[in-house]
C-alpha cells in the first residue's frame, strides 16, 4: 500500500513539474505586453539562459548529491527550488512596471526553475524505474506522459486566469501544488532502490553514454524546434491566425502526451526498441513537410505539428530507461546525464534559430534543415538500442523474483 502511495505521489509530482516548467512560456504574452512587463523579444529570450545553464548543472550534479543527501533529498530540494521560482515570479508582479527591479527577479526565478527541473526530473525517473522493476519502460513513459500533460495544462490555466482578470493565478496555483507535494513527500520513505546505487569508478564515464548524449541532444533540438518555434512558423509563413497557431502548439504537446501513453500501453505488441527506431523517421517526415507547406496551409500545419508531437513522444523517456538499464556503472547518474544533454539541445534550438534568421535563413528553411538533425538521431537510434539479445525486462524481472523465492540447493 505504501509503495502504491509513493508511486502516485511521484506521478503527481511529474504532472506538477510539467505545469511549473511551462509557466514562463505560457505567460509569454504577459511578459512581453506593454501593459504588464513590456519585455522585448531579446529580453524574453534571454530569460531562459539561466534556466538552461542551471538545469544542465543541477542534472549533472544530481547523482553526486544523491549519494550525500539521498535521492529523496535531491527530489525535495528540486521541489523547493521550483517553489522559490514561483515565489519570485509572484514578487516580480508587484514591480512589473519597473524593469530594473522586475527583470533581475525574473532571471533569478528562471534560474531556480532550471535547478528545480534538473534535480527533480532525474529523481522522478529513478523512482519510476525503482517502483516498477517489472515494467520500467512503461512506468517511465507514463511518468513523462504526465509531465507532458502538465505542459499542456499550463497554457490552458493561463488563458483561464487571464480571462478572470488575474494572470498570476498560475504561479499561485503552482506554488500551492508544490507546497502540498513537499508536505506529503517529506512524510514518505521514498527509497529509490533497495541497495546502494552504483556509480562510475574513478569518475569514469562509459563510452556508450556519449551515444545517449548525442541522441538526446539531437532530440532536444527537434522537440524545441516544434515547441518554441511552431507558432511563429504558423503565423509568418502559413498566414495562420493567432488562435490557429495556439492550436498547433497545443496539438504538438497533446500528441507528445498521448503518444507516451499509447506506447506504454502497447509495449507488449510494439517493443520499445522498435518504437525507438521508428519515431525519428516520423520526425524526418514532419520537418520535410513543414519546410514544404505554403501560405494558407494552416490546417495542414496543425496536422503536421500534431504528427511531430507523436514523433517526439516516447524518445526522451525511453532514452532514460534504456540508459538506466545498460549504463550499469553509472545507473544512478544516467537520468541526470540524459536530462543535461536534453537541455543542451533545448538551448541550441531556443537560442540558435534567432541568429540563423538574422543571417538571412528563413524559419521555414530552418525547419527543413532540422530534418538532418532528425536523420542523425535516426542513425544513432540503431546504435543506442543495439545490444546482445536478452530476455524482455519484465520477463527477466519475474524470473529473478521467482529464483529469489526458491530454497537454496543442498
C-alpha positions as CSV (number, residue, x, y, z in Angstrom):
1,X,0.0,0.0,0.0
2,X,2.8,2.4,0.9
3,X,4.6,1.7,-2.4
4,X,1.4,2.5,-4.3
5,X,1.0,5.8,-2.5
6,X,4.7,6.6,-3.3
7,X,4.1,5.8,-6.9
8,X,1.1,8.0,-7.1
9,X,2.9,10.9,-5.4
10,X,5.8,10.6,-7.9
11,X,3.3,10.6,-10.9
12,X,1.6,13.7,-9.3
13,X,5.0,15.4,-9.0
14,X,5.6,14.8,-12.7
15,X,2.3,16.4,-13.6
16,X,3.0,19.5,-11.3
17,X,6.6,19.7,-12.7
18,X,5.2,19.9,-16.2
19,X,2.9,22.8,-15.2
20,X,5.7,24.6,-13.5
21,X,8.2,24.1,-16.3
22,X,5.9,25.9,-18.9
23,X,4.8,28.7,-16.6
24,X,7.1,31.3,-18.2
25,X,6.5,30.3,-21.9
26,X,2.7,30.1,-21.1
27,X,2.9,33.7,-19.8
28,X,4.9,35.0,-22.7
29,X,2.2,37.4,-23.8
30,X,2.0,38.8,-20.3
31,X,5.8,39.2,-20.1
32,X,6.1,40.9,-23.4
33,X,2.9,43.1,-23.2
34,X,3.4,46.8,-22.6
35,X,0.5,46.6,-20.2
36,X,2.5,44.4,-17.9
37,X,6.3,43.8,-18.0
38,X,7.0,45.2,-21.5
39,X,9.9,42.9,-22.2
40,X,11.5,43.0,-25.7
41,X,11.8,39.8,-27.7
42,X,15.5,39.6,-26.9
43,X,14.9,40.2,-23.2
44,X,12.2,37.4,-23.2
45,X,14.6,35.0,-25.0
46,X,17.4,35.7,-22.5
47,X,15.1,34.8,-19.6
48,X,15.8,31.2,-20.4
49,X,19.6,31.4,-20.3
50,X,19.8,30.9,-16.5
51,X,17.2,28.1,-16.8
52,X,19.1,26.1,-19.3
53,X,22.5,26.6,-17.6
54,X,21.3,25.7,-14.1
55,X,19.2,22.8,-15.4
56,X,22.3,21.3,-17.0
57,X,24.5,21.9,-14.0
58,X,21.9,20.5,-11.5
59,X,21.1,17.5,-13.6
60,X,24.8,16.6,-13.8
61,X,25.2,17.0,-10.1
62,X,22.0,15.2,-9.1
63,X,23.6,11.8,-8.8
64,X,26.5,13.1,-6.7
65,X,24.2,15.0,-4.4
66,X,22.0,11.8,-4.1
67,X,25.0,9.9,-2.6
68,X,25.3,12.6,0.0
69,X,21.7,13.6,0.8
70,X,19.8,10.6,-0.7
71,X,17.6,10.7,-3.8
72,X,14.7,11.8,-1.6
73,X,16.8,14.8,-0.5
74,X,17.6,15.7,-4.1
75,X,13.9,15.4,-5.1
76,X,12.8,17.6,-2.1
77,X,15.5,20.2,-2.9
78,X,14.2,20.3,-6.5
79,X,10.6,20.9,-5.4
80,X,11.9,23.7,-3.1
81,X,13.8,25.4,-5.9
82,X,10.7,25.3,-8.1
83,X,8.6,26.8,-5.2
84,X,11.2,29.6,-4.9
85,X,10.9,30.2,-8.6
86,X,7.1,30.6,-8.4
87,X,7.5,32.9,-5.4
88,X,10.0,35.2,-7.3
89,X,7.6,35.3,-10.3
90,X,4.8,36.5,-8.0
91,X,7.2,39.0,-6.3
92,X,8.1,40.4,-9.7
93,X,4.4,41.0,-10.5
94,X,4.4,43.6,-7.7
95,X,7.1,45.7,-9.5
96,X,6.3,44.7,-13.1
97,X,6.3,48.3,-14.3
98,X,9.9,48.8,-13.1
99,X,12.1,46.7,-15.4
100,X,15.2,47.4,-13.4
101,X,13.6,45.6,-10.4
102,X,11.4,43.1,-12.2
103,X,13.8,41.7,-14.8
104,X,16.5,40.6,-12.3
105,X,13.7,38.8,-10.3
106,X,12.5,37.1,-13.4
107,X,16.1,36.0,-14.3
108,X,16.6,34.6,-10.8
109,X,13.2,32.9,-11.0
110,X,14.1,31.1,-14.2
111,X,17.4,30.1,-12.7
112,X,15.7,28.4,-9.8
113,X,13.2,26.9,-12.2
114,X,16.1,25.3,-14.1
115,X,17.7,24.0,-10.9
116,X,14.4,22.5,-9.8
117,X,13.8,20.8,-13.2
118,X,17.4,19.4,-13.2
119,X,17.1,18.0,-9.7
120,X,13.5,16.8,-9.7
121,X,13.1,15.1,-13.1
122,X,16.0,12.7,-12.9
123,X,14.9,11.8,-9.3
124,X,11.3,11.1,-10.5
125,X,12.6,8.9,-13.4
126,X,14.7,7.0,-10.9
127,X,11.7,6.5,-8.7
128,X,9.5,5.4,-11.5
129,X,12.1,2.7,-12.5
130,X,12.6,1.6,-8.9
131,X,8.9,1.3,-8.1
132,X,8.1,-0.7,-11.2
133,X,11.1,-3.1,-11.8
134,X,8.9,-5.4,-13.9
135,X,7.9,-2.6,-16.3
136,X,10.5,0.1,-16.3
137,X,9.9,1.3,-19.8
138,X,6.1,1.7,-19.3
139,X,6.5,3.3,-15.9
140,X,8.9,5.9,-17.2
141,X,6.7,6.6,-20.3
142,X,3.6,7.1,-18.0
143,X,5.6,9.5,-15.8
144,X,6.7,11.5,-18.7
145,X,3.3,11.5,-20.2
146,X,2.0,13.1,-17.0
147,X,4.8,15.7,-17.2
148,X,3.7,16.3,-20.8
149,X,0.1,16.7,-19.7
150,X,1.3,19.4,-17.3
151,X,2.9,21.3,-20.2
152,X,-0.5,21.2,-22.0
153,X,-2.4,22.4,-18.9
154,X,-0.2,25.4,-18.2
155,X,-1.4,27.4,-21.3
156,X,-5.0,26.5,-20.5
157,X,-4.7,27.7,-16.9
158,X,-3.1,31.0,-18.1
159,X,-6.0,31.6,-20.5
160,X,-8.5,30.9,-17.7
161,X,-6.8,33.2,-15.2
162,X,-6.3,36.0,-17.8
163,X,-10.0,35.7,-18.6
164,X,-10.7,36.1,-14.9
165,X,-8.5,39.1,-14.7
166,X,-5.6,37.8,-12.6
167,X,-2.9,36.1,-14.8
168,X,-0.8,35.5,-11.7
169,X,-3.2,32.8,-10.7
170,X,-1.0,30.2,-12.5
171,X,2.1,30.8,-10.3
172,X,-0.2,30.9,-7.2
173,X,-1.7,27.5,-8.3
174,X,1.8,26.1,-9.0
175,X,3.1,27.3,-5.6
176,X,0.2,25.7,-3.8
177,X,0.6,22.4,-5.6
178,X,4.4,22.4,-4.9
179,X,3.7,23.1,-1.2
180,X,1.3,20.2,-1.0
181,X,3.8,17.9,-2.7
182,X,6.5,18.9,-0.3
183,X,4.3,18.3,2.7
184,X,3.2,14.9,1.5
185,X,6.6,13.8,0.2
186,X,8.5,14.6,3.4
187,X,6.4,12.0,5.3
188,X,7.1,9.2,2.8
189,X,10.2,7.0,2.8
190,X,10.8,7.4,-1.0
191,X,13.7,5.0,-1.4
192,X,14.9,4.8,-4.9
193,X,16.4,1.3,-4.6
194,X,16.8,-1.4,-2.1
195,X,20.5,-1.2,-2.1
196,X,23.3,1.2,-2.8
197,X,23.3,2.8,-6.3
198,X,26.4,2.0,-8.4
199,X,28.4,5.0,-9.6
200,X,31.3,5.5,-12.0
201,X,34.5,4.2,-10.6
202,X,37.1,6.9,-10.7
203,X,34.6,9.2,-12.2
204,X,34.9,7.1,-15.5
205,X,32.0,7.7,-17.9
206,X,31.4,4.8,-20.2
207,X,31.9,5.4,-23.9
208,X,28.3,4.2,-24.6
209,X,27.0,7.2,-22.6
210,X,28.1,9.6,-25.3
211,X,25.9,7.8,-27.8
212,X,22.9,8.5,-25.5
213,X,24.1,12.1,-25.0
214,X,24.4,12.7,-28.8
215,X,21.0,11.2,-29.4
216,X,19.2,13.2,-26.7
217,X,20.9,16.5,-27.7
218,X,19.5,15.9,-31.2
219,X,16.2,15.1,-29.7
220,X,16.3,18.4,-27.6
221,X,16.8,20.3,-30.8
222,X,13.9,18.6,-32.6
223,X,11.5,19.0,-29.8
224,X,12.4,22.6,-29.2
225,X,12.0,23.5,-32.9
226,X,8.4,22.4,-32.7
227,X,7.7,23.5,-29.1
228,X,9.3,27.0,-29.3
229,X,9.0,28.0,-33.0
230,X,5.8,26.4,-34.3
231,X,3.7,29.4,-33.5
232,X,6.0,31.8,-35.5
233,X,6.1,29.3,-38.4
234,X,2.3,29.2,-38.4
235,X,1.7,32.9,-38.3
236,X,4.7,34.1,-40.5
237,X,4.7,31.5,-43.3
238,X,1.4,29.8,-43.2
239,X,-0.7,33.0,-42.7
240,X,-2.4,31.4,-39.7
241,X,-4.3,33.4,-37.1
242,X,-3.0,33.6,-33.5
243,X,-5.7,31.1,-32.5
244,X,-4.7,28.6,-35.2
245,X,-1.1,29.0,-34.1
246,X,-2.0,28.3,-30.5
247,X,-4.0,25.2,-31.6
248,X,-0.9,24.0,-33.4
249,X,1.2,24.3,-30.3
250,X,-1.4,22.6,-28.2
251,X,-1.8,19.8,-30.7
252,X,2.0,19.2,-30.6
253,X,2.1,18.9,-26.8
254,X,-1.1,16.9,-26.6
255,X,0.3,14.4,-29.2
256,X,3.5,14.2,-27.2
257,X,1.5,13.3,-24.1
258,X,-0.9,10.9,-25.9
259,X,2.0,9.2,-27.7
260,X,3.7,8.4,-24.4
261,X,0.6,6.8,-23.0
262,X,-0.1,4.9,-26.3
263,X,3.4,3.4,-26.5
264,X,3.3,2.5,-22.8
265,X,0.0,0.6,-23.4
266,X,1.2,-1.3,-26.5
267,X,4.7,-2.1,-25.4
268,X,4.0,-5.8,-25.5
269,X,2.9,-5.6,-29.1
270,X,5.4,-2.9,-30.3
271,X,8.6,-3.4,-28.4
272,X,10.3,-0.3,-27.0
273,X,13.4,-0.7,-29.2
274,X,11.2,-0.8,-32.3
275,X,9.4,2.3,-31.2
276,X,12.7,4.0,-30.6
277,X,13.9,3.3,-34.1
278,X,10.7,4.3,-35.8
279,X,9.9,7.6,-34.2
280,X,13.0,9.6,-35.6
281,X,11.8,8.8,-39.1
282,X,8.4,10.3,-38.2
283,X,10.3,13.5,-37.2
284,X,12.2,13.5,-40.5
285,X,8.9,13.4,-42.4
286,X,7.4,16.2,-40.4
287,X,10.3,18.5,-40.8
288,X,10.3,18.0,-44.5
289,X,6.6,18.5,-44.7
290,X,6.8,21.7,-42.6
291,X,9.5,23.0,-45.0
292,X,7.2,22.5,-48.0
293,X,4.0,23.9,-46.6
294,X,2.8,27.1,-48.2
295,X,0.8,30.2,-47.3
296,X,-2.8,29.3,-46.4
297,X,-1.9,25.7,-45.3
298,X,-2.8,26.5,-41.6
299,X,-5.0,23.3,-41.2
300,X,-2.2,21.2,-42.7
301,X,0.3,22.8,-40.4
302,X,-1.7,21.9,-37.3
303,X,-1.8,18.3,-38.5
304,X,1.9,18.2,-39.2
305,X,2.8,19.6,-35.8
306,X,0.5,17.1,-34.1
307,X,2.3,14.3,-36.0
308,X,5.6,15.8,-34.9
309,X,4.4,15.5,-31.3
310,X,3.8,11.8,-31.9
311,X,7.3,11.5,-33.3
312,X,8.8,13.1,-30.2
313,X,6.6,11.4,-27.7
314,X,8.4,8.3,-26.4
315,X,12.0,9.2,-27.3
316,X,13.0,11.1,-24.1
317,X,11.6,8.6,-21.6
318,X,12.9,5.6,-23.5
319,X,16.4,7.1,-23.6
320,X,16.3,7.5,-19.8
321,X,15.0,3.9,-19.2
322,X,17.5,2.4,-21.7
323,X,20.3,4.4,-20.1
324,X,19.5,3.2,-16.6
325,X,19.3,-0.4,-17.9
326,X,22.6,-0.5,-19.9
327,X,24.9,2.1,-18.3
328,X,25.3,-0.1,-15.2
329,X,28.4,1.6,-14.0
330,X,26.6,5.0,-13.8
331,X,22.9,4.0,-13.5
332,X,22.4,6.5,-10.7
333,X,23.7,9.3,-12.9
334,X,22.2,8.1,-16.2
335,X,18.9,10.1,-15.9
336,X,20.7,13.2,-14.8
337,X,23.1,13.0,-17.7
338,X,20.3,12.5,-20.2
339,X,18.4,15.4,-18.9
340,X,21.5,17.6,-19.0
341,X,22.1,16.9,-22.7
342,X,18.4,17.2,-23.5
343,X,18.7,20.8,-22.0
344,X,21.8,21.4,-24.1
345,X,19.7,20.5,-27.3
346,X,17.0,22.8,-26.0
347,X,19.4,25.7,-25.6
348,X,20.8,25.2,-29.1
349,X,17.4,25.4,-30.7
350,X,16.0,28.1,-28.4
351,X,18.9,30.5,-28.9
352,X,20.3,29.4,-32.2
353,X,17.4,29.9,-34.5
354,X,17.4,33.7,-34.0
355,X,21.0,34.2,-35.3
356,X,20.3,31.9,-38.3
357,X,17.3,34.1,-39.2
358,X,19.4,37.2,-38.8
359,X,21.9,35.7,-41.3
360,X,19.1,35.5,-43.8
361,X,17.9,31.9,-43.5
362,X,14.1,31.7,-43.2
363,X,12.4,29.9,-40.4
364,X,10.8,27.5,-43.0
365,X,14.3,26.7,-44.3
366,X,15.5,26.1,-40.7
367,X,12.6,23.7,-40.1
368,X,13.5,21.8,-43.3
369,X,17.2,21.7,-42.3
370,X,16.2,20.2,-38.9
371,X,15.4,17.0,-40.8
372,X,19.2,16.5,-41.0
373,X,19.3,16.5,-37.2
374,X,16.4,14.0,-37.1
375,X,18.3,11.8,-39.6
376,X,21.4,11.8,-37.3
377,X,19.1,10.8,-34.5
378,X,17.6,8.0,-36.6
379,X,21.0,6.6,-37.3
380,X,22.0,6.8,-33.6
381,X,18.8,5.0,-32.6
382,X,20.0,1.8,-34.2
383,X,23.3,2.1,-32.3
384,X,21.8,3.0,-28.9
385,X,19.4,0.1,-28.7
386,X,21.8,-2.4,-30.3
387,X,22.8,-4.9,-27.7
388,X,23.2,-8.6,-27.3
389,X,19.9,-10.5,-27.4
390,X,18.4,-10.8,-23.9
391,X,15.1,-11.6,-22.3
392,X,12.5,-8.9,-22.2
393,X,12.9,-6.9,-19.0
394,X,9.6,-7.8,-17.5
395,X,10.3,-11.5,-18.1
396,X,13.8,-11.2,-16.6
397,X,12.4,-9.4,-13.5
398,X,9.7,-12.0,-13.0
399,X,12.2,-14.9,-13.2
400,X,14.6,-13.1,-10.8
401,X,11.8,-12.8,-8.2
402,X,10.9,-16.4,-8.7
403,X,14.5,-17.5,-8.2
404,X,14.8,-15.5,-5.0
405,X,11.8,-17.4,-3.6
406,X,13.4,-20.8,-4.3
407,X,15.1,-22.6,-1.4
408,X,18.9,-22.9,-1.6
409,X,20.3,-26.0,-3.1
410,X,21.6,-28.6,-0.6
